[in-house]
Amino acid sequence: MDKSKRRFIKGAAVTGGVGLFAAGYSHTLTQIGKGVVNGTSGKPTHDPLHGNSLTPEYKVDLKTGQLISNDEQRVVNTMCLGCWTKCGVRARIDQKTDKIIRISGNPYHPLSAREHIDFDTPIKAAFVGLSAFQEQGLQGRSTACARGNAMLEQLDSPHRVTQCLKRVGKRGSGQWQSISFEQLLNETVEGGDLFGEGHVEGLRAIRDVSTPLDANNPEYGPKANQLLVSNASDEGRDALIKRFTFNSFGTRNFANHGAYCGFTYRAGAGALLDDLKKYAHLKPDWDNSEFLLFIGTSPQQSGNPFKRQARQLANARVNNTNFSYVVVSPMLPNTSNQPCAGNNTWLPIRPATDSALAMGMLRWIIEQQRYAVNFLTAPNVEAAKAAGYRGFSNASYLIVSDPTLPRFGQYLFASDLGLPFEGKAYGEQDSPLVIDEASGAVTLASMSQKAKLAVIHSVDTPKGIIAVKSSFQLLSDAALGFSMAEYAKECDISEAKIIDLADKFTSHGTKAAVISHGGTMSANGFYSAWAIMMLNAMIGNINLKGGALASGGSFPAFGKGPRYNLQEFDGMLEPKGVFLSRSKFPYEKTSEYRRKVEAGQSPYPSKEPWYPISSPLLGEHLTAAVHGYPYTLKAWINHMGNPVYGQAGLGEAIGEQLKDPKVLPLFISIDSFINETSALSDYIVPDTLTYESWGWTSAWQGTMTKVVTGRWPIVEPRVAKTATGDVVCMESFLSQVAIKLALPGFGEDAITAADGSLHPLTRAADYSLYGAANVAYLGTAVADINAEDMYLSGVSRIQAELNTRLKPEEVKKVSYLFARGGRFENMRNARDEAGNPSKVWPKPMMLWNPEVGSRRNSLTGEFMSGCPRLYQPALADGTPLDKAFDKSQWPLLISSYKSHTMSSMSIGSDRLRQVHPNNPVRLNEKTAARFGISTGDTVKISTPNGSVIALVECVAGVQADCIAIEHGYGHKELGARDTVIDDISIAANPLIRVGINMNDLNLFDPSRNGRYPLVDWASGASARQGLPAKIEKIA
Amino acid sequence: MDKSKRQFLGKMASVSVGAALIPVVQVYAQDNPQSGNAGSSSQTYNASEGQVGKRYGMVIDLRRCVGCQACTVACTIENQPPLGQFRTTVQQYEVSQQDEASSPAFLMLPRLCNHCENPPCIPVCPTGATFQRKDGIVVVNNEWCVGCGYCVHACPYDARFINHDTNTADKCTFCAHRLDVGLLPACVETCVGEARVIGDLNDPNSQISQLLAANSSDIKVLKPDANTAPRVFYIGMSSAFEDRISGQAPVRTLLTDTGEEIHHGH
């Protein structure tokens, strides 16, 4: 059936497509590209008919299935790092040149294959399974995305850092000298007058774990906290960085890119799932759902795991019965699929108003009683199971609702009533209470089969009468706090459409789910994400076939381990004190608060906001250090992080201060490229790429089985060597710093094996090799590698390295892992016999979260809402953005979206960039007409603290108030400008500069004291959606 | 489907295990445009004749295409055309409906050489450099091609181009160099949505034949009126797209955020 026959195409605009350069432009590109990639050279082709196409990696006989290898190439399974999905890939390498010539997917890996092959499949069978023999490869394909295909160009990029660099002239000058690893180590550890600008304290002087850094505020912790270590994210080597940072050096200050990635979503999901430590989230059961709702995420375009979920959604469109989905976004996303129109719809929404839509849906669902009553009234997992569910909620739990009581917002506990309980009052074993449906009595949540849902009650306790409400009642109050009309007006979606969406969502039992992600990175993001995710609780879909699924888990490499204890060591420190970003620590416990109270002053506002429910926030770490509140930094070691490019407004807010050695005395970057952040550093330690380094990491989410991805040097690293012949990279730098400072946890006897023997941690590979042995022996140990797998998998190359640290029996098993690119649980373990997921989320879905509802906004002193409610995007002091910035001057709202091709670090790839070389901003065609703007016009886009020049595409697929900007472009570094090393200039590639970076459209929070980029007031995550803006045509 | 795949693969593994490992030797002798090499092994096909008895074609299921461009990039790396020249592309169309109350939607349209049954590029070639193999794959002999560009103009699908480096006509070959050694084309191998399916149209049991049969009411080709008999088929394509594949051009000029023009579009 041709559904599209019913549709009449009014206009068709090509957006972001390719084939743009059939004439003219290609010549320019060719000139620039020559010598950069393995392109053709104007010579006759290698083969008359096959041109310059690559020689196949092997042959498979189409009649017999016999595999015939090509000894001029090796095919290896390892990890991609084109983005943070970290898929397993297979790479073809030319044996003579040691260059990676092509990359595709690892068939053993669940992020690359829809149904990954069994772990014990021989390598040869895996290869044949990818071939045309009996068409096996069509069903068995394991893919790489556009980026994954292209990232091989990084290996020999002229813009790579391969030597240790020390700045020449001022920070950010773009001029460097190459120095030895040993010189770099000595200078950074010992300090001195390193740049002729005066004395710089080295890491040795900074590392003091006993003297408080601020005697007036002892809770800030020791002086060692004045070292900040950041890692872009866990790409398989995070554990070593944390070991060095927390447990050896002893600084509290560590952070990754989460605060400017998707932390609002993680925090909102974590609030729902009672996990404000690791911020668990959920993914839909793509293969069995009937209705999916995506709000602020576009699973066929980006997100995590992008490639896997895109493939599963594509499959669901064709194979699921009665399947449909709606994607809510300010701009038409790639998740829209016109051939299946009718079964999928784009619902445009005003930027940063997702919470209005979600709260409107919640209001209707509650008023119309469309929620899963038997799920919500089950106060424990057994009761829920009896009602047919595989998880439970705290909907019926009683919450102290009198704001004058000290325990406002917390559960009413058994100990409050003098009922029997275990352990400490209000401890983990003290029981929350419900009102039992049958008896009407206040009952332990664990003892009731069915509890009352809507409760407003006064409980007589030995401590007096305590007013309580149920979680459900509090959520209901919040949802009913605004009318449907108000919600509709806020988000620019009609009441009828909100109701229709809520109706659809609640019409499929538990075979529906809603997810979100970076679309909620707005100044009300945490509560938006929580409101969106709360919809899942209304239908009780958790842990159920067709519903919302927990992570499949991992085989952890770096824990206490069956072979080597990588988590504990003699003399290990526990970091102490307050994070620079004022995270995970309530303001009310500070000396500042105490002093104000003692002086009879109002303790509010704090000097700057505190973020009691948040993880460490890299952006707020840095603004804190620059402004000196709560304290300053003396040194920053940054591994791969790029907050100056990645966080909205950060570069403009503090870029100049970061260049000032008086503000930040020592700045060391560890990276394989010079990005917008490492460009400002004093030293750069060259780092190994994913193709050159060792590591163990897992999937973020979205797999139903255990995954651990192993990466290993599949080619000879291009970086310099130390005097002892080790590879210069992150591991060798941190290890040698620790050894030079005689820190615990590194050196000759740093690692304890299961048999009690001691082992060295001195070389770059060591930690990851011990981790590999742990992975191999977890549970049932994996098999030993056989000769055929060894021959076909390319791991024979690394045998010498494995033998340096591992026992012979370990080497055979670790080789088996590397041959397969990790360790993966078999697909058949994903589900039980009924098709439900084997891995379940064990904790309750939190309609009210006491950890949130008992905390205050440290500026206003008001309690944070313990359940989702409508908050407008606002400044830190609560002033709504549309009050702070007059609509008549700032009529539009910026909204950004992830690129389907370009990540923040992929612009240097010519073969990728040629497909999608620019990011013209998209504007609604009617809005554009109002401003006299047409497609192709040059415009100036401004926010209150920044402006850029851009080209415009005027289309129907953008909400009327929105300026839509794609991420990944507008680079100032990564090869965008000339770099001088030892007086030799590495010429810039101007194509890397093309386009705009949304994060240059700055908005500083005027309610704060200094230049702070706008963040979500509740979580401290970067606000990049819904920034007020204007647009003017200039050509 | 999933379980049978695993079982199937298990079975195949037992067939292959123990087979000798023989290095590939690739030699292509060339006397005239259609004399490819005759390989020593039974599975090495004559590059000019192709796989006699087969008729290769491709189905692209637009319901599955996610627009990720993995195929585009994989193709350019596998086949190494100059930067900016493509053997396959995926264009992305924003489709609005007449009914303004409905939201627009995206169509992702992968395109490549259609390996037509009646290819208009072949008769115009003055040297015979471009020809069709017996398995239907249309190829160009780079040693015979003089780069006149007649074939480029004759192709109604813009599937050919003059390679700026070799100055010869260049186009998709369905990755014949891979098909001939039992492997899948780069674009098919890396297709994230599993939208691209290549196979033997002469074999009624092939996946492509089965897909065509199962979706027979929803199979379209581009420019059906051009009488080229294309062998790239689309599932889920609106008939409005059959002849309307150019659309409104996207922005091609390259500008930096300060307004500096890096390249002016065409």
Boltz contact constraints between the chains, C-beta under 6 A:
constraints:
  - contact:
      token1: [A, 2]
      token2: [B, 218]
      max_distance: 6.0
  - contact:
      token1: [A, 4]
      token2: [B, 238]
      max_distance: 6.0
  - contact:
      token1: [A, 7]
      token2: [B, 97]
      max_distance: 6.0
  - contact:
      token1: [A, 8]
      token2: [B, 98]
      max_distance: 6.0
  - contact:
      token1: [A, 9]
      token2: [B, 95]
      max_distance: 6.0
  - contact:
      token1: [A, 9]
      token2: [B, 240]
      max_distance: 6.0
  - contact:
      token1: [A, 10]
      token2: [B, 96]
      max_distance: 6.0
  - contact:
      token1: [A, 10]
      token2: [B, 98]
      max_distance: 6.0
  - contact:
      token1: [A, 11]
      token2: [B, 96]
      max_distance: 6.0
  - contact:
      token1: [A, 12]
      token2: [B, 93]
      max_distance: 6.0
  - contact:
      token1: [A, 12]
      token2: [B, 95]
      max_distance: 6.0
  - contact:
      token1: [A, 12]
      token2: [B, 247]
      max_distance: 6.0
  - contact:
      token1: [A, 13]
      token2: [B, 94]
      max_distance: 6.0
  - contact:
      token1: [A, 13]
      token2: [B, 248]
      max_distance: 6.0
  - contact:
      token1: [A, 14]
      token2: [B, 91]
      max_distance: 6.0
  - contact:
      token1: [A, 14]
      token2: [B, 247]
      max_distance: 6.0
  - contact:
      token1: [A, 14]
      token2: [B, 250]
      max_distance: 6.0
  - contact:
      token1: [A, 15]
      token2: [B, 92]
      max_distance: 6.0
  - contact:
      token1: [A, 15]
      token2: [B, 94]
      max_distance: 6.0
  - contact:
      token1: [A, 15]
      token2: [B, 250]
      max_distance: 6.0
  - contact:
      token1: [A, 16]
      token2: [B, 92]
      max_distance: 6.0
  - contact:
      token1: [A, 17]
      token2: [B, 91]
      max_distance: 6.0
  - contact:
      token1: [A, 17]
      token2: [B, 92]
      max_distance: 6.0
  - contact:
      token1: [A, 17]
      token2: [B, 250]
      max_distance: 6.0
  - contact:
      token1: [A, 18]
      token2: [B, 72]
      max_distance: 6.0
  - contact:
      token1: [A, 18]
      token2: [B, 89]
      max_distance: 6.0
  - contact:
      token1: [A, 19]
      token2: [B, 86]
      max_distance: 6.0
  - contact:
      token1: [A, 19]
      token2: [B, 89]
      max_distance: 6.0
  - contact:
      token1: [A, 20]
      token2: [B, 252]
      max_distance: 6.0
  - contact:
      token1: [A, 21]
      token2: [B, 84]
      max_distance: 6.0
  - contact:
      token1: [A, 23]
      token2: [B, 266]
      max_distance: 6.0
  - contact:
      token1: [A, 24]
      token2: [B, 266]
      max_distance: 6.0
  - contact:
      token1: [A, 25]
      token2: [B, 263]
      max_distance: 6.0
  - contact:
      token1: [A, 26]
      token2: [B, 84]
      max_distance: 6.0
  - contact:
      token1: [A, 26]
      token2: [B, 85]
      max_distance: 6.0
  - contact:
      token1: [A, 28]
      token2: [B, 263]
      max_distance: 6.0
  - contact:
      token1: [A, 29]
      token2: [B, 83]
      max_distance: 6.0
  - contact:
      token1: [A, 29]
      token2: [B, 84]
      max_distance: 6.0
  - contact:
      token1: [A, 30]
      token2: [B, 82]
      max_distance: 6.0
  - contact:
      token1: [A, 30]
      token2: [B, 83]
      max_distance: 6.0
  - contact:
      token1: [A, 30]
      token2: [B, 164]
      max_distance: 6.0
  - contact:
      token1: [A, 33]
      token2: [B, 83]
      max_distance: 6.0
  - contact:
      token1: [A, 39]
      token2: [B, 82]
      max_distance: 6.0
  - contact:
      token1: [A, 40]
      token2: [B, 80]
      max_distance: 6.0
  - contact:
      token1: [A, 40]
      token2: [B, 82]
      max_distance: 6.0
  - contact:
      token1: [A, 40]
      token2: [B, 165]
      max_distance: 6.0
  - contact:
      token1: [A, 42]
      token2: [B, 165]
      max_distance: 6.0
  - contact:
      token1: [A, 45]
      token2: [B, 142]
      max_distance: 6.0
  - contact:
      token1: [A, 45]
      token2: [B, 166]
      max_distance: 6.0
  - contact:
      token1: [A, 47]
      token2: [B, 28]
      max_distance: 6.0
  - contact:
      token1: [A, 48]
      token2: [B, 30]
      max_distance: 6.0
  - contact:
      token1: [A, 48]
      token2: [B, 141]
      max_distance: 6.0
  - contact:
      token1: [A, 48]
      token2: [B, 142]
      max_distance: 6.0
  - contact:
      token1: [A, 48]
      token2: [B, 143]
      max_distance: 6.0
  - contact:
      token1: [A, 49]
      token2: [B, 47]
      max_distance: 6.0
  - contact:
      token1: [A, 49]
      token2: [B, 139]
      max_distance: 6.0
  - contact:
      token1: [A, 49]
      token2: [B, 141]
      max_distance: 6.0
  - contact:
      token1: [A, 50]
      token2: [B, 177]
      max_distance: 6.0
  - contact:
      token1: [A, 52]
      token2: [B, 80]
      max_distance: 6.0
  - contact:
      token1: [A, 53]
      token2: [B, 79]
      max_distance: 6.0
  - contact:
      token1: [A, 53]
      token2: [B, 177]
      max_distance: 6.0
  - contact:
      token1: [A, 54]
      token2: [B, 78]
      max_distance: 6.0
  - contact:
      token1: [A, 55]
      token2: [B, 26]
      max_distance: 6.0
  - contact:
      token1: [A, 56]
      token2: [B, 178]
      max_distance: 6.0
  - contact:
      token1: [A, 56]
      token2: [B, 181]
      max_distance: 6.0
  - contact:
      token1: [A, 56]
      token2: [B, 183]
      max_distance: 6.0
  - contact:
      token1: [A, 59]
      token2: [B, 24]
      max_distance: 6.0
  - contact:
      token1: [A, 59]
      token2: [B, 181]
      max_distance: 6.0
  - contact:
      token1: [A, 59]
      token2: [B, 182]
      max_distance: 6.0
  - contact:
      token1: [A, 60]
      token2: [B, 182]
      max_distance: 6.0
  - contact:
      token1: [A, 61]
      token2: [B, 43]
      max_distance: 6.0
  - contact:
      token1: [A, 62]
      token2: [B, 43]
      max_distance: 6.0
  - contact:
      token1: [A, 62]
      token2: [B, 182]
      max_distance: 6.0
  - contact:
      token1: [A, 65]
      token2: [B, 12]
      max_distance: 6.0
  - contact:
      token1: [A, 65]
      token2: [B, 15]
      max_distance: 6.0
  - contact:
      token1: [A, 65]
      token2: [B, 16]
      max_distance: 6.0
  - contact:
      token1: [A, 66]
      token2: [B, 19]
      max_distance: 6.0
  - contact:
      token1: [A, 67]
      token2: [B, 16]
      max_distance: 6.0
  - contact:
      token1: [A, 68]
      token2: [B, 22]
      max_distance: 6.0
  - contact:
      token1: [A, 68]
      token2: [B, 24]
      max_distance: 6.0
  - contact:
      token1: [A, 69]
      token2: [B, 21]
      max_distance: 6.0
  - contact:
      token1: [A, 70]
      token2: [B, 24]
      max_distance: 6.0
  - contact:
      token1: [A, 71]
      token2: [B, 23]
      max_distance: 6.0
  - contact:
      token1: [A, 102]
      token2: [B, 77]
      max_distance: 6.0
  - contact:
      token1: [A, 104]
      token2: [B, 189]
      max_distance: 6.0
  - contact:
      token1: [A, 104]
      token2: [B, 190]
      max_distance: 6.0
  - contact:
      token1: [A, 115]
      token2: [B, 2]
      max_distance: 6.0
  - contact:
      token1: [A, 122]
      token2: [B, 13]
      max_distance: 6.0
  - contact:
      token1: [A, 124]
      token2: [B, 16]
      max_distance: 6.0
  - contact:
      token1: [A, 125]
      token2: [B, 13]
      max_distance: 6.0
  - contact:
      token1: [A, 128]
      token2: [B, 12]
      max_distance: 6.0
  - contact:
      token1: [A, 128]
      token2: [B, 16]
      max_distance: 6.0
  - contact:
      token1: [A, 129]
      token2: [B, 9]
      max_distance: 6.0
  - contact:
      token1: [A, 131]
      token2: [B, 182]
      max_distance: 6.0
  - contact:
      token1: [A, 131]
      token2: [B, 183]
      max_distance: 6.0
  - contact:
      token1: [A, 132]
      token2: [B, 182]
      max_distance: 6.0
  - contact:
      token1: [A, 132]
      token2: [B, 184]
      max_distance: 6.0
  - contact:
      token1: [A, 133]
      token2: [B, 182]
      max_distance: 6.0
  - contact:
      token1: [A, 135]
      token2: [B, 207]
      max_distance: 6.0
  - contact:
      token1: [A, 137]
      token2: [B, 184]
      max_distance: 6.0
  - contact:
      token1: [A, 138]
      token2: [B, 197]
      max_distance: 6.0
  - contact:
      token1: [A, 138]
      token2: [B, 207]
      max_distance: 6.0
  - contact:
      token1: [A, 139]
      token2: [B, 5]
      max_distance: 6.0
  - contact:
      token1: [A, 141]
      token2: [B, 189]
      max_distance: 6.0
  - contact:
      token1: [A, 143]
      token2: [B, 190]
      max_distance: 6.0
  - contact:
      token1: [A, 143]
      token2: [B, 192]
      max_distance: 6.0
  - contact:
      token1: [A, 144]
      token2: [B, 190]
      max_distance: 6.0
  - contact:
      token1: [A, 145]
      token2: [B, 68]
      max_distance: 6.0
  - contact:
      token1: [A, 145]
      token2: [B, 70]
      max_distance: 6.0
  - contact:
      token1: [A, 146]
      token2: [B, 68]
      max_distance: 6.0
  - contact:
      token1: [A, 146]
      token2: [B, 69]
      max_distance: 6.0
  - contact:
      token1: [A, 146]
      token2: [B, 70]
      max_distance: 6.0
  - contact:
      token1: [A, 146]
      token2: [B, 73]
      max_distance: 6.0
  - contact:
      token1: [A, 149]
      token2: [B, 70]
      max_distance: 6.0
  - contact:
      token1: [A, 149]
      token2: [B, 73]
      max_distance: 6.0
  - contact:
      token1: [A, 149]
      token2: [B, 74]
      max_distance: 6.0
  - contact:
      token1: [A, 149]
      token2: [B, 77]
      max_distance: 6.0
  - contact:
      token1: [A, 150]
      token2: [B, 73]
      max_distance: 6.0
  - contact:
      token1: [A, 300]
      token2: [B, 66]
      max_distance: 6.0
  - contact:
      token1: [A, 307]
      token2: [B, 192]
      max_distance: 6.0
  - contact:
      token1: [A, 310]
      token2: [B, 66]
      max_distance: 6.0
  - contact:
      token1: [A, 310]
      token2: [B, 192]
      max_distance: 6.0
  - contact:
      token1: [A, 311]
      token2: [B, 192]
      max_distance: 6.0
  - contact:
      token1: [A, 311]
      token2: [B, 193]
      max_distance: 6.0
  - contact:
      token1: [A, 314]
      token2: [B, 64]
      max_distance: 6.0
  - contact:
      token1: [A, 314]
      token2: [B, 66]
      max_distance: 6.0
  - contact:
      token1: [A, 314]
      token2: [B, 193]
      max_distance: 6.0
  - contact:
      token1: [A, 317]
      token2: [B, 63]
      max_distance: 6.0
  - contact:
      token1: [A, 318]
      token2: [B, 63]
      max_distance: 6.0
  - contact:
      token1: [A, 332]
      token2: [B, 104]
      max_distance: 6.0
  - contact:
      token1: [A, 334]
      token2: [B, 67]
      max_distance: 6.0
  - contact:
      token1: [A, 336]
      token2: [B, 105]
      max_distance: 6.0
  - contact:
      token1: [A, 336]
      token2: [B, 106]
      max_distance: 6.0
  - contact:
      token1: [A, 338]
      token2: [B, 95]
      max_distance: 6.0
  - contact:
      token1: [A, 338]
      token2: [B, 105]
      max_distance: 6.0
  - contact:
      token1: [A, 338]
      token2: [B, 106]
      max_distance: 6.0
  - contact:
      token1: [A, 338]
      token2: [B, 107]
      max_distance: 6.0
  - contact:
      token1: [A, 339]
      token2: [B, 62]
      max_distance: 6.0
  - contact:
      token1: [A, 339]
      token2: [B, 63]
      max_distance: 6.0
  - contact:
      token1: [A, 339]
      token2: [B, 236]
      max_distance: 6.0
  - contact:
      token1: [A, 340]
      token2: [B, 63]
      max_distance: 6.0
  - contact:
      token1: [A, 341]
      token2: [B, 105]
      max_distance: 6.0
  - contact:
      token1: [A, 346]
      token2: [B, 103]
      max_distance: 6.0
  - contact:
      token1: [A, 900]
      token2: [B, 68]
      max_distance: 6.0
  - contact:
      token1: [A, 901]
      token2: [B, 69]
      max_distance: 6.0
  - contact:
      token1: [A, 910]
      token2: [B, 83]
      max_distance: 6.0
  - contact:
      token1: [A, 911]
      token2: [B, 73]
      max_distance: 6.0
  - contact:
      token1: [A, 911]
      token2: [B, 76]
      max_distance: 6.0
  - contact:
      token1: [A, 911]
      token2: [B, 77]
      max_distance: 6.0
  - contact:
      token1: [A, 912]
      token2: [B, 73]
      max_distance: 6.0
  - contact:
      token1: [A, 914]
      token2: [B, 83]
      max_distance: 6.0
  - contact:
      token1: [A, 914]
      token2: [B, 84]
      max_distance: 6.0
  - contact:
      token1: [A, 915]
      token2: [B, 69]
      max_distance: 6.0
  - contact:
      token1: [A, 915]
      token2: [B, 72]
      max_distance: 6.0
  - contact:
      token1: [A, 918]
      token2: [B, 254]
      max_distance: 6.0
  - contact:
      token1: [A, 920]
      token2: [B, 251]
      max_distance: 6.0
  - contact:
      token1: [A, 936]
      token2: [B, 251]
      max_distance: 6.0
  - contact:
      token1: [A, 948]
      token2: [B, 257]
      max_distance: 6.0
  - contact:
      token1: [A, 949]
      token2: [B, 257]
      max_distance: 6.0
  - contact:
      token1: [A, 949]
      token2: [B, 258]
      max_distance: 6.0
  - contact:
      token1: [A, 949]
      token2: [B, 259]
      max_distance: 6.0
  - contact:
      token1: [A, 951]
      token2: [B, 251]
      max_distance: 6.0
  - contact:
      token1: [A, 951]
      token2: [B, 255]
      max_distance: 6.0
  - contact:
      token1: [A, 953]
      token2: [B, 251]
      max_distance: 6.0
  - contact:
      token1: [A, 955]
      token2: [B, 94]
      max_distance: 6.0
  - contact:
      token1: [A, 956]
      token2: [B, 96]
      max_distance: 6.0
  - contact:
      token1: [A, 956]
      token2: [B, 104]
      max_distance: 6.0
  - contact:
      token1: [A, 957]
      token2: [B, 94]
      max_distance: 6.0
  - contact:
      token1: [A, 957]
      token2: [B, 104]
      max_distance: 6.0
  - contact:
      token1: [A, 970]
      token2: [B, 257]
      max_distance: 6.0
  - contact:
      token1: [A, 990]
      token2: [B, 262]
      max_distance: 6.0
  - contact:
      token1: [A, 993]
      token2: [B, 256]
      max_distance: 6.0
  - contact:
      token1: [A, 994]
      token2: [B, 254]
      max_distance: 6.0
  - contact:
      token1: [A, 994]
      token2: [B, 262]
      max_distance: 6.0
  - contact:
      token1: [A, 996]
      token2: [B, 257]
      max_distance: 6.0
